[in-house]
């Protein structure tokens, strides 16, 4: 069970890092509030992406 949790965490972390990088590239001026908003939105999107991938695999 711990191995599955670690894999899930690693997958969400990978999605989050990629989506945060895309957000950072697309914004014109990076201030703290925009970076925090983008990181939060990327976390939600990463969780949704993992759920969608798991649903498609079934």
N, CA, C and O atoms as a Maestro MAE file, in Angstrom:
{
 s_m_m2io_version
 :::
 2.0.0
}

f_m_ct {
 s_m_title
 :::
 protein
 m_atom[232] {
  # First column is atom index #
  i_m_mmod_type
  r_m_x_coord
  r_m_y_coord
  r_m_z_coord
  i_m_residue_number
  s_m_chain_name
  s_m_pdb_residue_name
  s_m_pdb_atom_name
  i_m_atomic_number
  :::
  1 25 0.821 -1.193 0.000 1 A "UNK " " N  " 7
  2 3 0.000 0.000 0.000 1 A "UNK " " CA " 6
  3 2 0.867 1.259 0.000 1 A "UNK " " C  " 6
  4 15 0.537 2.226 -0.687 1 A "UNK " " O  " 8
  5 25 1.944 1.268 0.740 2 A "UNK " " N  " 7
  6 3 2.820 2.437 0.782 2 A "UNK " " CA " 6
  7 2 3.472 2.678 -0.575 2 A "UNK " " C  " 6
  8 15 3.729 3.820 -0.955 2 A "UNK " " O  " 8
  9 25 3.740 1.588 -1.305 3 A "UNK " " N  " 7
  10 3 4.354 1.736 -2.621 3 A "UNK " " CA " 6
  11 2 3.392 2.421 -3.593 3 A "UNK " " C  " 6
  12 15 3.805 3.259 -4.394 3 A "UNK " " O  " 8
  13 25 2.111 2.061 -3.520 4 A "UNK " " N  " 7
  14 3 1.105 2.702 -4.369 4 A "UNK " " CA " 6
  15 2 0.920 4.171 -4.028 4 A "UNK " " C  " 6
  16 15 0.727 5.002 -4.915 4 A "UNK " " O  " 8
  17 25 0.981 4.485 -2.751 5 A "UNK " " N  " 7
  18 3 0.859 5.877 -2.326 5 A "UNK " " CA " 6
  19 2 2.057 6.694 -2.805 5 A "UNK " " C  " 6
  20 15 1.909 7.842 -3.224 5 A "UNK " " O  " 8
  21 25 3.237 6.094 -2.739 6 A "UNK " " N  " 7
  22 3 4.440 6.779 -3.214 6 A "UNK " " CA " 6
  23 2 4.373 7.019 -4.718 6 A "UNK " " C  " 6
  24 15 4.777 8.077 -5.201 6 A "UNK " " O  " 8
  25 25 3.860 6.034 -5.459 7 A "UNK " " N  " 7
  26 3 3.715 6.210 -6.909 7 A "UNK " " CA " 6
  27 2 2.711 7.304 -7.233 7 A "UNK " " C  " 6
  28 15 2.936 8.119 -8.127 7 A "UNK " " O  " 8
  29 25 1.608 7.319 -6.504 8 A "UNK " " N  " 7
  30 3 0.592 8.354 -6.727 8 A "UNK " " CA " 6
  31 2 1.178 9.731 -6.437 8 A "UNK " " C  " 6
  32 15 0.965 10.676 -7.197 8 A "UNK " " O  " 8
  33 25 1.908 9.839 -5.346 9 A "UNK " " N  " 7
  34 3 2.537 11.115 -5.004 9 A "UNK " " CA " 6
  35 2 3.555 11.549 -6.036 9 A "UNK " " C  " 6
  36 15 3.638 12.730 -6.375 9 A "UNK " " O  " 8
  37 25 4.331 10.601 -6.538 10 A "UNK " " N  " 7
  38 3 5.331 10.922 -7.558 10 A "UNK " " CA " 6
  39 2 4.667 11.363 -8.859 10 A "UNK " " C  " 6
  40 15 5.139 12.284 -9.525 10 A "UNK " " O  " 8
  41 25 3.570 10.700 -9.215 11 A "UNK " " N  " 7
  42 3 2.865 11.084 -10.437 11 A "UNK " " CA " 6
  43 2 2.268 12.481 -10.319 11 A "UNK " " C  " 6
  44 15 2.374 13.288 -11.244 11 A "UNK " " O  " 8
  45 25 1.647 12.761 -9.193 12 A "UNK " " N  " 7
  46 3 1.066 14.097 -8.996 12 A "UNK " " CA " 6
  47 2 2.167 15.152 -8.956 12 A "UNK " " C  " 6
  48 15 1.999 16.246 -9.493 12 A "UNK " " O  " 8
  49 25 3.282 14.830 -8.328 13 A "UNK " " N  " 7
  50 3 4.403 15.768 -8.278 13 A "UNK " " CA " 6
  51 2 4.944 16.054 -9.681 13 A "UNK " " C  " 6
  52 15 5.268 17.199 -9.999 13 A "UNK " " O  " 8
  53 25 5.042 15.026 -10.514 14 A "UNK " " N  " 7
  54 3 5.527 15.217 -11.883 14 A "UNK " " CA " 6
  55 2 4.557 16.091 -12.686 14 A "UNK " " C  " 6
  56 15 4.979 17.015 -13.381 14 A "UNK " " O  " 8
  57 25 3.256 15.795 -12.587 15 A "UNK " " N  " 7
  58 3 2.266 16.625 -13.265 15 A "UNK " " CA " 6
  59 2 2.333 18.057 -12.764 15 A "UNK " " C  " 6
  60 15 2.302 19.002 -13.552 15 A "UNK " " O  " 8
  61 25 2.424 18.216 -11.440 16 A "UNK " " N  " 7
  62 3 2.458 19.550 -10.854 16 A "UNK " " CA " 6
  63 2 3.665 20.343 -11.362 16 A "UNK " " C  " 6
  64 15 3.534 21.511 -11.728 16 A "UNK " " O  " 8
  65 25 4.830 19.710 -11.382 17 A "UNK " " N  " 7
  66 3 6.045 20.400 -11.825 17 A "UNK " " CA " 6
  67 2 5.919 20.840 -13.283 17 A "UNK " " C  " 6
  68 15 6.276 21.966 -13.631 17 A "UNK " " O  " 8
  69 25 5.415 19.955 -14.123 18 A "UNK " " N  " 7
  70 3 5.254 20.300 -15.531 18 A "UNK " " CA " 6
  71 2 4.244 21.419 -15.751 18 A "UNK " " C  " 6
  72 15 4.492 22.350 -16.517 18 A "UNK " " O  " 8
  73 25 3.113 21.321 -15.078 19 A "UNK " " N  " 7
  74 3 2.077 22.346 -15.237 19 A "UNK " " CA " 6
  75 2 2.509 23.686 -14.651 19 A "UNK " " C  " 6
  76 15 2.187 24.739 -15.203 19 A "UNK " " O  " 8
  77 25 3.233 23.652 -13.544 20 A "UNK " " N  " 7
  78 3 3.746 24.895 -12.962 20 A "UNK " " CA " 6
  79 2 4.775 25.540 -13.894 20 A "UNK " " C  " 6
  80 15 4.815 26.762 -14.034 20 A "UNK " " O  " 8
  81 25 5.594 24.719 -14.521 21 A "UNK " " N  " 7
  82 3 6.575 25.248 -15.477 21 A "UNK " " CA " 6
  83 2 5.878 25.905 -16.666 21 A "UNK " " C  " 6
  84 15 6.289 26.977 -17.111 21 A "UNK " " O  " 8
  85 25 4.841 25.278 -17.173 22 A "UNK " " N  " 7
  86 3 4.090 25.865 -18.287 22 A "UNK " " CA " 6
  87 2 3.463 27.190 -17.861 22 A "UNK " " C  " 6
  88 15 3.513 28.175 -18.599 22 A "UNK " " O  " 8
  89 25 2.876 27.208 -16.674 23 A "UNK " " N  " 7
  90 3 2.265 28.443 -16.166 23 A "UNK " " CA " 6
  91 2 3.299 29.557 -16.067 23 A "UNK " " C  " 6
  92 15 3.032 30.695 -16.453 23 A "UNK " " O  " 8
  93 25 4.473 29.231 -15.553 24 A "UNK " " N  " 7
  94 3 5.528 30.228 -15.373 24 A "UNK " " CA " 6
  95 2 5.991 30.789 -16.710 24 A "UNK " " C  " 6
  96 15 6.295 31.977 -16.820 24 A "UNK " " O  " 8
  97 25 6.043 29.941 -17.715 25 A "UNK " " N  " 7
  98 3 6.458 30.394 -19.040 25 A "UNK " " CA " 6
  99 2 5.391 31.295 -19.666 25 A "UNK " " C  " 6
  100 15 5.721 32.253 -20.366 25 A "UNK " " O  " 8
  101 25 4.131 30.994 -19.419 26 A "UNK " " N  " 7
  102 3 3.057 31.717 -20.091 26 A "UNK " " CA " 6
  103 2 2.694 33.060 -19.460 26 A "UNK " " C  " 6
  104 15 2.102 33.904 -20.133 26 A "UNK " " O  " 8
  105 25 3.030 33.281 -18.193 27 A "UNK " " N  " 7
  106 3 2.682 34.574 -17.590 27 A "UNK " " CA " 6
  107 2 3.713 35.610 -17.996 27 A "UNK " " C  " 6
  108 15 4.881 35.288 -18.212 27 A "UNK " " O  " 8
  109 25 3.277 36.844 -18.098 28 A "UNK " " N  " 7
  110 3 4.167 37.885 -18.594 28 A "UNK " " CA " 6
  111 2 5.118 38.393 -17.513 28 A "UNK " " C  " 6
  112 15 6.298 38.624 -17.777 28 A "UNK " " O  " 8
  113 25 4.605 38.566 -16.302 29 A "UNK " " N  " 7
  114 3 5.444 39.065 -15.223 29 A "UNK " " CA " 6
  115 2 5.187 38.217 -13.986 29 A "UNK " " C  " 6
  116 15 4.050 38.119 -13.524 29 A "UNK " " O  " 8
  117 25 6.221 37.613 -13.456 30 A "UNK " " N  " 7
  118 3 6.070 36.666 -12.352 30 A "UNK " " CA " 6
  119 2 6.222 37.382 -11.011 30 A "UNK " " C  " 6
  120 15 7.336 37.667 -10.572 30 A "UNK " " O  " 8
  121 25 5.093 37.668 -10.366 31 A "UNK " " N  " 7
  122 3 5.176 38.142 -8.991 31 A "UNK " " CA " 6
  123 2 4.692 37.012 -8.072 31 A "UNK " " C  " 6
  124 15 4.218 35.980 -8.547 31 A "UNK " " O  " 8
  125 25 4.813 37.210 -6.794 32 A "UNK " " N  " 7
  126 3 4.544 36.149 -5.822 32 A "UNK " " CA " 6
  127 2 3.111 35.640 -5.878 32 A "UNK " " C  " 6
  128 15 2.883 34.432 -5.808 32 A "UNK " " O  " 8
  129 25 2.156 36.533 -6.003 33 A "UNK " " N  " 7
  130 3 0.754 36.127 -6.035 33 A "UNK " " CA " 6
  131 2 0.440 35.287 -7.271 33 A "UNK " " C  " 6
  132 15 -0.276 34.289 -7.176 33 A "UNK " " O  " 8
  133 25 0.964 35.679 -8.419 34 A "UNK " " N  " 7
  134 3 0.724 34.910 -9.641 34 A "UNK " " CA " 6
  135 2 1.379 33.542 -9.567 34 A "UNK " " C  " 6
  136 15 0.798 32.559 -10.026 34 A "UNK " " O  " 8
  137 25 2.566 33.458 -9.005 35 A "UNK " " N  " 7
  138 3 3.231 32.165 -8.862 35 A "UNK " " CA " 6
  139 2 2.473 31.254 -7.903 35 A "UNK " " C  " 6
  140 15 2.341 30.057 -8.158 35 A "UNK " " O  " 8
  141 25 1.979 31.810 -6.809 36 A "UNK " " N  " 7
  142 3 1.217 31.013 -5.851 36 A "UNK " " CA " 6
  143 2 -0.104 30.543 -6.452 36 A "UNK " " C  " 6
  144 15 -0.506 29.398 -6.250 36 A "UNK " " O  " 8
  145 25 -0.772 31.415 -7.183 37 A "UNK " " N  " 7
  146 3 -2.022 31.041 -7.840 37 A "UNK " " CA " 6
  147 2 -1.782 29.957 -8.871 37 A "UNK " " C  " 6
  148 15 -2.539 28.989 -8.945 37 A "UNK " " O  " 8
  149 25 -0.747 30.111 -9.657 38 A "UNK " " N  " 7
  150 3 -0.413 29.105 -10.666 38 A "UNK " " CA " 6
  151 2 -0.047 27.770 -10.055 38 A "UNK " " C  " 6
  152 15 -0.442 26.724 -10.570 38 A "UNK " " O  " 8
  153 25 0.699 27.789 -8.966 39 A "UNK " " N  " 7
  154 3 1.080 26.544 -8.297 39 A "UNK " " CA " 6
  155 2 -0.143 25.845 -7.708 39 A "UNK " " C  " 6
  156 15 -0.247 24.619 -7.765 39 A "UNK " " O  " 8
  157 25 -1.057 26.611 -7.150 40 A "UNK " " N  " 7
  158 3 -2.283 26.024 -6.614 40 A "UNK " " CA " 6
  159 2 -3.166 25.438 -7.699 40 A "UNK " " C  " 6
  160 15 -3.699 24.340 -7.545 40 A "UNK " " O  " 8
  161 25 -3.323 26.165 -8.795 41 A "UNK " " N  " 7
  162 3 -4.124 25.679 -9.916 41 A "UNK " " CA " 6
  163 2 -3.472 24.448 -10.541 41 A "UNK " " C  " 6
  164 15 -4.166 23.521 -10.959 41 A "UNK " " O  " 8
  165 25 -2.150 24.436 -10.604 42 A "UNK " " N  " 7
  166 3 -1.438 23.287 -11.163 42 A "UNK " " CA " 6
  167 2 -1.618 22.057 -10.281 42 A "UNK " " C  " 6
  168 15 -1.694 20.939 -10.792 42 A "UNK " " O  " 8
  169 25 -1.686 22.245 -8.974 43 A "UNK " " N  " 7
  170 3 -1.914 21.120 -8.070 43 A "UNK " " CA " 6
  171 2 -3.298 20.513 -8.289 43 A "UNK " " C  " 6
  172 15 -3.444 19.291 -8.324 43 A "UNK " " O  " 8
  173 25 -4.300 21.355 -8.435 44 A "UNK " " N  " 7
  174 3 -5.648 20.860 -8.722 44 A "UNK " " CA " 6
  175 2 -5.691 20.143 -10.073 44 A "UNK " " C  " 6
  176 15 -6.290 19.074 -10.195 44 A "UNK " " O  " 8
  177 25 -5.061 20.726 -11.071 45 A "UNK " " N  " 7
  178 3 -5.040 20.115 -12.399 45 A "UNK " " CA " 6
  179 2 -4.251 18.809 -12.396 45 A "UNK " " C  " 6
  180 15 -4.623 17.865 -13.095 45 A "UNK " " O  " 8
  181 25 -3.171 18.740 -11.623 46 A "UNK " " N  " 7
  182 3 -2.377 17.511 -11.540 46 A "UNK " " CA " 6
  183 2 -3.187 16.385 -10.914 46 A "UNK " " C  " 6
  184 15 -3.115 15.240 -11.360 46 A "UNK " " O  " 8
  185 25 -3.951 16.708 -9.886 47 A "UNK " " N  " 7
  186 3 -4.810 15.702 -9.257 47 A "UNK " " CA " 6
  187 2 -5.885 15.232 -10.234 47 A "UNK " " C  " 6
  188 15 -6.184 14.039 -10.303 47 A "UNK " " O  " 8
  189 25 -6.458 16.153 -10.980 48 A "UNK " " N  " 7
  190 3 -7.469 15.788 -11.979 48 A "UNK " " CA " 6
  191 2 -6.854 14.962 -13.107 48 A "UNK " " C  " 6
  192 15 -7.482 14.022 -13.596 48 A "UNK " " O  " 8
  193 25 -5.654 15.297 -13.517 49 A "UNK " " N  " 7
  194 3 -4.981 14.550 -14.589 49 A "UNK " " CA " 6
  195 2 -4.706 13.116 -14.157 49 A "UNK " " C  " 6
  196 15 -4.869 12.187 -14.948 49 A "UNK " " O  " 8
  197 25 -4.295 12.931 -12.923 50 A "UNK " " N  " 7
  198 3 -4.061 11.576 -12.432 50 A "UNK " " CA " 6
  199 2 -5.362 10.784 -12.397 50 A "UNK " " C  " 6
  200 15 -5.394 9.619 -12.793 50 A "UNK " " O  " 8
  201 25 -6.431 11.412 -11.924 51 A "UNK " " N  " 7
  202 3 -7.725 10.753 -11.896 51 A "UNK " " CA " 6
  203 2 -8.218 10.384 -13.289 51 A "UNK " " C  " 6
  204 15 -8.758 9.298 -13.497 51 A "UNK " " O  " 8
  205 25 -8.031 11.292 -14.241 52 A "UNK " " N  " 7
  206 3 -8.443 11.026 -15.620 52 A "UNK " " CA " 6
  207 2 -7.633 9.890 -16.231 52 A "UNK " " C  " 6
  208 15 -8.178 9.041 -16.937 52 A "UNK " " O  " 8
  209 25 -6.332 9.878 -15.959 53 A "UNK " " N  " 7
  210 3 -5.498 8.797 -16.484 53 A "UNK " " CA " 6
  211 2 -5.899 7.456 -15.916 53 A "UNK " " C  " 6
  212 15 -5.939 6.457 -16.635 53 A "UNK " " O  " 8
  213 25 -6.196 7.426 -14.626 54 A "UNK " " N  " 7
  214 3 -6.624 6.164 -14.000 54 A "UNK " " CA " 6
  215 2 -7.975 5.705 -14.534 54 A "UNK " " C  " 6
  216 15 -8.197 4.511 -14.735 54 A "UNK " " O  " 8
  217 25 -8.879 6.661 -14.764 55 A "UNK " " N  " 7
  218 3 -10.203 6.303 -15.295 55 A "UNK " " CA " 6
  219 2 -10.097 5.784 -16.717 55 A "UNK " " C  " 6
  220 15 -10.823 4.865 -17.096 55 A "UNK " " O  " 8
  221 25 -9.204 6.359 -17.507 56 A "UNK " " N  " 7
  222 3 -9.034 5.919 -18.889 56 A "UNK " " CA " 6
  223 2 -8.373 4.548 -18.968 56 A "UNK " " C  " 6
  224 15 -8.569 3.816 -19.938 56 A "UNK " " O  " 8
  225 25 -7.602 4.206 -17.962 57 A "UNK " " N  " 7
  226 3 -6.901 2.918 -17.963 57 A "UNK " " CA " 6
  227 2 -7.822 1.759 -17.653 57 A "UNK " " C  " 6
  228 15 -7.466 0.607 -17.902 57 A "UNK " " O  " 8
  229 25 -8.993 2.035 -17.118 58 A "UNK " " N  " 7
  230 3 -9.922 0.957 -16.744 58 A "UNK " " CA " 6
  231 2 -10.667 0.434 -17.921 58 A "UNK " " C  " 6
  232 15 -11.487 -0.474 -17.778 58 A "UNK " " O  " 8
  :::
 }
 m_bond[231] {
  # First column is bond index #
  i_m_from
  i_m_to
  i_m_order
  :::
  1 1 2 1
  2 2 3 1
  3 3 4 2
  4 3 5 1
  5 5 6 1
  6 6 7 1
  7 7 8 2
  8 7 9 1
  9 9 10 1
  10 10 11 1
  11 11 12 2
  12 11 13 1
  13 13 14 1
  14 14 15 1
  15 15 16 2
  16 15 17 1
  17 17 18 1
  18 18 19 1
  19 19 20 2
  20 19 21 1
  21 21 22 1
  22 22 23 1
  23 23 24 2
  24 23 25 1
  25 25 26 1
  26 26 27 1
  27 27 28 2
  28 27 29 1
  29 29 30 1
  30 30 31 1
  31 31 32 2
  32 31 33 1
  33 33 34 1
  34 34 35 1
  35 35 36 2
  36 35 37 1
  37 37 38 1
  38 38 39 1
  39 39 40 2
  40 39 41 1
  41 41 42 1
  42 42 43 1
  43 43 44 2
  44 43 45 1
  45 45 46 1
  46 46 47 1
  47 47 48 2
  48 47 49 1
  49 49 50 1
  50 50 51 1
  51 51 52 2
  52 51 53 1
  53 53 54 1
  54 54 55 1
  55 55 56 2
  56 55 57 1
  57 57 58 1
  58 58 59 1
  59 59 60 2
  60 59 61 1
  61 61 62 1
  62 62 63 1
  63 63 64 2
  64 63 65 1
  65 65 66 1
  66 66 67 1
  67 67 68 2
  68 67 69 1
  69 69 70 1
  70 70 71 1
  71 71 72 2
  72 71 73 1
  73 73 74 1
  74 74 75 1
  75 75 76 2
  76 75 77 1
  77 77 78 1
  78 78 79 1
  79 79 80 2
  80 79 81 1
  81 81 82 1
  82 82 83 1
  83 83 84 2
  84 83 85 1
  85 85 86 1
  86 86 87 1
  87 87 88 2
  88 87 89 1
  89 89 90 1
  90 90 91 1
  91 91 92 2
  92 91 93 1
  93 93 94 1
  94 94 95 1
  95 95 96 2
  96 95 97 1
  97 97 98 1
  98 98 99 1
  99 99 100 2
  100 99 101 1
  101 101 102 1
  102 102 103 1
  103 103 104 2
  104 103 105 1
  105 105 106 1
  106 106 107 1
  107 107 108 2
  108 107 109 1
  109 109 110 1
  110 110 111 1
  111 111 112 2
  112 111 113 1
  113 113 114 1
  114 114 115 1
  115 115 116 2
  116 115 117 1
  117 117 118 1
  118 118 119 1
  119 119 120 2
  120 119 121 1
  121 121 122 1
  122 122 123 1
  123 123 124 2
  124 123 125 1
  125 125 126 1
  126 126 127 1
  127 127 128 2
  128 127 129 1
  129 129 130 1
  130 130 131 1
  131 131 132 2
  132 131 133 1
  133 133 134 1
  134 134 135 1
  135 135 136 2
  136 135 137 1
  137 137 138 1
  138 138 139 1
  139 139 140 2
  140 139 141 1
  141 141 142 1
  142 142 143 1
  143 143 144 2
  144 143 145 1
  145 145 146 1
  146 146 147 1
  147 147 148 2
  148 147 149 1
  149 149 150 1
  150 150 151 1
  151 151 152 2
  152 151 153 1
  153 153 154 1
  154 154 155 1
  155 155 156 2
  156 155 157 1
  157 157 158 1
  158 158 159 1
  159 159 160 2
  160 159 161 1
  161 161 162 1
  162 162 163 1
  163 163 164 2
  164 163 165 1
  165 165 166 1
  166 166 167 1
  167 167 168 2
  168 167 169 1
  169 169 170 1
  170 170 171 1
  171 171 172 2
  172 171 173 1
  173 173 174 1
  174 174 175 1
  175 175 176 2
  176 175 177 1
  177 177 178 1
  178 178 179 1
  179 179 180 2
  180 179 181 1
  181 181 182 1
  182 182 183 1
  183 183 184 2
  184 183 185 1
  185 185 186 1
  186 186 187 1
  187 187 188 2
  188 187 189 1
  189 189 190 1
  190 190 191 1
  191 191 192 2
  192 191 193 1
  193 193 194 1
  194 194 195 1
  195 195 196 2
  196 195 197 1
  197 197 198 1
  198 198 199 1
  199 199 200 2
  200 199 201 1
  201 201 202 1
  202 202 203 1
  203 203 204 2
  204 203 205 1
  205 205 206 1
  206 206 207 1
  207 207 208 2
  208 207 209 1
  209 209 210 1
  210 210 211 1
  211 211 212 2
  212 211 213 1
  213 213 214 1
  214 214 215 1
  215 215 216 2
  216 215 217 1
  217 217 218 1
  218 218 219 1
  219 219 220 2
  220 219 221 1
  221 221 222 1
  222 222 223 1
  223 223 224 2
  224 223 225 1
  225 225 226 1
  226 226 227 1
  227 227 228 2
  228 227 229 1
  229 229 230 1
  230 230 231 1
  231 231 232 2
  :::
 }
}
